[in-house]
Amino acid sequence: MRLTLTLLICFFISLLTFAQKDTIEEDVLIPYAEPRPEYPGGDDALYKYIAKNLEYPQQAKDSSIEGRVIIEFTIDTAGYVTNAAIIHKQLTGIEEGAYDFGLGECAINVVTKSPKWHPAKSNGKVISIQMIIPILFKL
């Protein structure tokens, strides 16, 4: 289960990185930042962190709720996770818009409590950047 979670997260995080407005100089939309934000130790360390720290709510387990929660967040210029929010939930066993038994809150918590990242850069300047990551819940 953790290997599946790790592989899915790896695939989606590498595909779903989006730039935010440059907060250092001008309000110019940057289409791609290089280097992109990096979790300490790289993507493998991020997947291990999520697998180790993601707590599947007992009520969701008891109700057999599975699926994924997609979280959008910002890595600010200091490397901290800010503005984490759920942008989509695709869960089985419940109707769309119904209470998610704490899965959304759990996904936000694991992302916001992550250690400080190495921030993104564009044209040699440190920038804030928006990222999207899916968190998979599988029994």
NORQUIQUI-V331321 format. One line per field, one symbol per residue. ss: DSSP state (2 for helix, 1 for strand, 0 for the rest). Layout:
BEGIN
ss->???
END
This chain:
BEGIN
ss->0222222222222220111010000000100000000100002222222222200002222200011111111110000011111111111100000000002222222222000001011100111011111111100
END
